[in-house]
Structures are given as C-alpha cells and as structure tokens.
Amino acid sequence: MLNLVEMGLPEDEKHDRLKELSSLVATTAGLTDYRLETEDSKVYGTTIDVVSGPENIEVASAAMGPHPLDIPWGISDTWVGLGFGLERLLMTAAGDCSIGKWGKNLSYVNGIRLNL
C-alpha cells in the first residue's frame, strides 16, 4: 500500500491537489487509462476513487478532511489522503485483470502459478 497524506491545504485547493497526486502516482506507475470517480462511503462520507482500465479496477481511494473521525485525534487542519494498492497498480499498468500473480499468496511464487 502506498499512502499519501498532505495537511494544511486551503479548503478550495483540496480537490485539485487530489487530482495532482493521483496523476503523479498513476502516470509514474505507467497507467495510461485512469479516471477519478466519486463514491459514497458510510465511514468517510464522499470518497474519490482512482479507477483504471475497461474493467474499472479501483487502484486507489482518497478522502478529504477535516472529518468527524478526526475529532478524537485532535485534528482540525484540512487534509487530503490517498491510498494506492501497489499490486493493483502493477496489474492494471500491465493490462492484466487478475491480481493473483501480483501479490504474495500460496497460488503463485514469484509470479509463476503453482499447480498443486
């Protein structure tokens, strides 16, 4: 997981900053077909997802604050945060739609499928 958080942005710049950070990571990872989509979340209210490819695979989710969940932590500054799934970035950049060989698990070793 690659997590990015930036605090202290002016309120009116948060959405544009999420776009900038999303673009920086997505293009660096080799994604050529990605877009931002707004989603409703029971926890965070509205989130922004970075999706890629014809299968609309979510490679990142982003949120902005301050948020009611910040209160117990004493956070009152504005912030933006994104969480990218590294395996999903690799998978979609390679044009694949199966995550199995991109992450460590018992079915694949070093990207090679084990037939047990």
Backbone as CSV, one residue per row, in Angstrom:
resi,resn,N_x,N_y,N_z,CA_x,CA_y,CA_z,C_x,C_y,C_z
1,MET,0.837,-1.160,0.000,0.000,0.000,0.000,0.897,1.243,0.000
2,LEU,0.545,2.190,-0.821,1.231,3.477,-0.848,0.237,4.519,-0.371
3,ASN,0.505,5.118,0.788,-0.389,6.120,1.358,0.244,7.492,1.268
4,LEU,-0.535,8.456,0.799,-0.089,9.844,0.706,-1.053,10.701,1.511
5,VAL,-0.526,11.565,2.363,-1.353,12.491,3.133,-0.669,13.848,3.112
6,GLU,-1.472,14.877,2.898,-0.956,16.240,2.931,-1.918,17.084,3.763
7,MET,-1.365,17.814,4.713,-2.191,18.623,5.613,-1.950,20.109,5.373
8,GLY,-2.949,20.901,5.778,-2.801,22.348,5.776,-3.086,23.037,4.460
9,LEU,-3.750,22.345,3.548,-4.098,22.961,2.267,-5.271,23.917,2.437
10,PRO,-5.318,24.986,1.638,-6.527,25.797,1.640,-7.732,24.941,1.217
11,GLU,-8.859,25.179,1.836,-10.071,24.387,1.602,-10.407,24.262,0.118
12,ASP,-10.270,25.350,-0.628,-10.665,25.339,-2.040,-9.644,24.664,-2.956
13,GLU,-8.510,24.218,-2.425,-7.477,23.565,-3.236,-7.408,22.056,-3.030
14,LYS,-8.203,21.528,-2.098,-8.085,20.105,-1.754,-8.386,19.186,-2.939
15,HIS,-9.461,19.431,-3.650,-9.841,18.548,-4.763,-8.797,18.584,-5.875
16,ASP,-8.306,19.766,-6.205,-7.275,19.875,-7.244,-5.990,19.166,-6.814
17,ARG,-5.659,19.230,-5.519,-4.446,18.561,-5.042,-4.588,17.045,-5.134
18,LEU,-5.786,16.526,-4.830,-6.022,15.088,-5.016,-5.825,14.685,-6.466
19,LYS,-6.298,15.505,-7.390,-6.098,15.222,-8.813,-4.610,15.190,-9.158
20,GLU,-3.855,16.163,-8.650,-2.422,16.224,-8.923,-1.693,14.994,-8.390
21,LEU,-1.960,14.643,-7.138,-1.287,13.485,-6.541,-1.682,12.188,-7.236
22,SER,-2.952,12.058,-7.587,-3.419,10.874,-8.321,-2.706,10.747,-9.648
23,SER,-2.608,11.844,-10.365,-1.941,11.849,-11.663,-0.466,11.506,-11.526
24,LEU,0.199,12.069,-10.540,1.618,11.806,-10.327,1.891,10.317,-10.127
25,VAL,1.133,9.688,-9.244,1.360,8.263,-8.958,0.919,7.397,-10.138
26,ALA,-0.256,7.674,-10.689,-0.781,6.842,-11.781,0.129,6.880,-13.005
27,THR,0.567,8.062,-13.411,1.421,8.145,-14.601,2.805,7.563,-14.328
28,THR,3.327,7.754,-13.123,4.620,7.169,-12.770,4.545,5.645,-12.790
29,ALA,3.395,5.097,-12.384,3.218,3.640,-12.381,2.968,3.087,-13.785
30,GLY,2.739,3.953,-14.757,2.545,3.500,-16.129,1.095,3.383,-16.550
31,LEU,0.175,3.913,-15.748,-1.233,3.865,-16.151,-1.492,4.927,-17.210
32,THR,-2.114,4.522,-18.290,-2.457,5.471,-19.343,-3.956,5.722,-19.393
33,ASP,-4.734,4.828,-18.803,-6.190,4.943,-18.829,-6.713,4.898,-17.392
34,TYR,-6.783,6.051,-16.771,-7.329,6.117,-15.410,-8.242,7.341,-15.312
35,ARG,-9.118,7.299,-14.335,-10.037,8.415,-14.116,-10.428,8.452,-12.643
36,LEU,-10.964,9.583,-12.233,-11.422,9.753,-10.863,-12.939,9.612,-10.830
37,GLU,-13.431,8.865,-9.845,-14.867,8.692,-9.668,-15.227,8.964,-8.217
38,THR,-16.339,9.638,-8.009,-16.820,9.933,-6.669,-17.683,8.785,-6.176
39,GLU,-17.458,8.383,-4.932,-18.212,7.289,-4.320,-18.725,7.737,-2.950
40,ASP,-19.858,7.198,-2.545,-20.368,7.425,-1.199,-19.811,6.359,-0.274
41,SER,-19.381,6.796,0.914,-18.832,5.887,1.913,-19.545,6.125,3.236
42,LYS,-19.941,5.043,3.888,-20.593,5.177,5.189,-19.626,5.706,6.238
43,VAL,-18.339,5.464,6.056,-17.340,5.893,7.030,-16.848,7.311,6.740
44,TYR,-16.447,7.575,5.490,-15.810,8.843,5.148,-16.722,9.840,4.445
45,GLY,-17.993,9.516,4.268,-18.877,10.409,3.526,-18.650,10.209,2.045
46,THR,-18.041,11.164,1.397,-17.727,11.059,-0.022,-16.242,10.768,-0.193
47,THR,-15.933,9.771,-1.010,-14.539,9.474,-1.336,-14.350,9.634,-2.836
48,ILE,-13.112,9.715,-3.228,-12.768,9.786,-4.648,-11.894,8.580,-4.947
49,ASP,-12.326,7.759,-5.893,-11.576,6.570,-6.275,-10.836,6.819,-7.575
50,VAL,-9.643,6.260,-7.677,-8.902,6.244,-8.931,-9.153,4.870,-9.533
51,VAL,-9.785,4.846,-10.710,-10.092,3.585,-11.382,-9.370,3.541,-12.716
52,SER,-9.082,2.316,-13.182,-8.297,2.163,-14.392,-8.808,0.999,-15.228
53,GLY,-8.617,1.128,-16.530,-8.901,0.048,-17.461,-10.374,-0.139,-17.771
54,PRO,-10.646,-1.005,-18.743,-12.029,-1.252,-19.142,-12.841,-1.948,-18.059
55,GLU,-12.163,-2.597,-17.102,-12.871,-3.279,-16.010,-13.145,-2.345,-14.841
56,ASN,-12.742,-1.071,-14.946,-12.927,-0.082,-13.875,-12.377,-0.578,-12.547
57,ILE,-11.131,-1.030,-12.549,-10.497,-1.547,-11.345,-10.057,-0.375,-10.473
58,GLU,-10.482,-0.396,-9.213,-10.094,0.647,-8.270,-8.647,0.418,-7.844
59,VAL,-7.784,1.397,-8.130,-6.384,1.293,-7.747,-6.059,2.178,-6.551
60,ALA,-6.957,3.102,-6.218,-6.743,3.981,-5.064,-8.069,4.533,-4.591
61,SER,-8.082,4.919,-3.337,-9.229,5.600,-2.758,-8.706,6.811,-2.005
62,ALA,-9.433,7.916,-2.095,-8.987,9.169,-1.480,-10.116,9.774,-0.658
63,ALA,-9.719,10.540,0.341,-10.674,11.260,1.177,-10.084,12.618,1.525
64,MET,-10.950,13.504,2.013,-10.530,14.848,2.401,-11.078,15.163,3.783
65,GLY,-10.382,16.043,4.474,-10.842,16.432,5.798,-10.588,17.905,6.040
66,PRO,-10.997,18.415,7.183,-11.266,17.657,8.385,-12.569,16.874,8.283
67,HIS,-12.595,15.800,9.030,-13.692,14.855,9.013,-14.097,14.575,10.460
68,PRO,-15.363,14.220,10.717,-15.768,13.925,12.097,-14.892,12.876,12.795
69,LEU,-14.308,11.949,12.047,-13.426,10.953,12.660,-12.118,11.563,13.170
70,ASP,-11.796,12.790,12.739,-10.563,13.454,13.161,-10.650,14.020,14.577
71,ILE,-11.855,14.286,15.045,-12.045,14.981,16.324,-11.344,14.282,17.491
72,PRO,-11.512,12.952,17.666,-10.838,12.309,18.804,-9.309,12.397,18.750
73,TRP,-8.769,12.640,17.564,-7.310,12.714,17.398,-6.802,14.152,17.468
74,GLY,-7.716,15.092,17.666,-7.328,16.495,17.764,-6.913,17.110,16.446
75,ILE,-7.357,16.539,15.350,-7.004,17.064,14.023,-8.102,18.015,13.565
76,SER,-7.709,19.247,13.289,-8.674,20.236,12.812,-8.226,20.886,11.512
77,ASP,-7.011,20.557,11.064,-6.495,21.107,9.806,-7.151,20.421,8.615
78,THR,-7.142,21.111,7.494,-7.589,20.487,6.256,-6.544,19.467,5.830
79,TRP,-6.981,18.429,5.131,-6.055,17.401,4.657,-6.644,16.674,3.459
80,VAL,-5.760,16.041,2.709,-6.148,15.105,1.648,-5.331,13.844,1.854
81,GLY,-5.900,12.719,1.524,-5.186,11.459,1.662,-5.588,10.479,0.578
82,LEU,-4.617,9.738,0.071,-4.851,8.708,-0.940,-4.163,7.431,-0.517
83,GLY,-4.800,6.311,-0.791,-4.201,5.014,-0.551,-4.210,4.200,-1.835
84,PHE,-3.033,3.909,-2.380,-2.898,3.145,-3.617,-2.541,1.702,-3.289
85,GLY,-3.221,0.766,-3.915,-2.848,-0.639,-3.825,-1.755,-0.929,-4.836
86,LEU,-0.555,-1.221,-4.365,0.578,-1.414,-5.280,0.366,-2.571,-6.243
87,GLU,-0.211,-3.676,-5.735,-0.476,-4.811,-6.625,-1.465,-4.416,-7.723
88,ARG,-2.458,-3.641,-7.365,-3.447,-3.194,-8.362,-2.819,-2.255,-9.383
89,LEU,-1.903,-1.389,-8.935,-1.203,-0.515,-9.878,-0.398,-1.332,-10.876
90,LEU,0.373,-2.295,-10.380,1.173,-3.147,-11.263,0.289,-3.917,-12.239
91,MET,-0.769,-4.499,-11.706,-1.670,-5.319,-12.507,-2.302,-4.510,-13.643
92,THR,-2.866,-3.357,-13.317,-3.551,-2.579,-14.348,-2.571,-1.948,-15.331
93,ALA,-1.384,-1.551,-14.853,-0.382,-0.991,-15.763,0.065,-2.031,-16.790
94,ALA,0.060,-3.307,-16.384,0.451,-4.393,-17.294,-0.720,-4.869,-18.153
95,GLY,-1.905,-4.298,-17.944,-3.078,-4.702,-18.722,-3.693,-6.002,-18.256
96,ASP,-3.366,-6.432,-17.052,-3.899,-7.678,-16.507,-5.161,-7.381,-15.706
97,CYS,-6.001,-8.377,-15.505,-7.218,-8.176,-14.707,-7.343,-9.201,-13.583
98,SER,-6.289,-9.969,-13.334,-6.278,-10.928,-12.241,-5.124,-10.578,-11.299
99,ILE,-5.459,-10.331,-10.053,-4.451,-9.842,-9.109,-3.582,-10.955,-8.523
100,GLY,-3.963,-12.201,-8.708,-3.281,-13.326,-8.081,-1.781,-13.338,-8.217
101,LYS,-1.270,-13.148,-9.406,0.175,-13.245,-9.587,0.930,-11.976,-9.201
102,TRP,0.229,-10.927,-8.842,0.874,-9.669,-8.490,1.110,-9.522,-6.991
103,GLY,0.495,-10.362,-6.198,0.674,-10.291,-4.759,1.185,-11.612,-4.218
104,LYS,1.764,-11.561,-3.044,2.278,-12.769,-2.418,1.105,-13.609,-1.921
105,ASN,1.031,-14.835,-2.356,-0.010,-15.751,-1.885,0.465,-17.184,-2.096
106,LEU,-0.380,-18.131,-1.802,0.013,-19.533,-1.889,-0.167,-20.142,-3.278
107,SER,-0.850,-19.418,-4.170,-1.090,-19.960,-5.514,0.006,-19.596,-6.501
108,TYR,0.764,-18.537,-6.190,1.814,-18.071,-7.079,3.089,-17.875,-6.263
109,VAL,4.232,-18.145,-6.872,5.517,-17.847,-6.287,6.315,-17.105,-7.353
110,ASN,6.747,-15.912,-7.037,7.473,-15.063,-7.986,6.736,-14.911,-9.315
111,GLY,5.413,-14.777,-9.230,4.604,-14.568,-10.415,4.307,-15.791,-11.238
112,ILE,4.763,-16.979,-10.796,4.536,-18.229,-11.537,3.465,-19.036,-10.817
113,ARG,2.436,-19.452,-11.547,1.326,-20.207,-10.954,1.792,-21.595,-10.551
114,LEU,1.447,-21.958,-9.323,1.736,-23.307,-8.830,0.528,-24.189,-9.074
115,ASN,0.727,-25.333,-9.699,-0.341,-26.307,-9.896,-0.102,-27.460,-8.937
116,LEU,-0.839,-27.455,-7.862,-0.656,-28.476,-6.849,-1.608,-29.627,-7.056
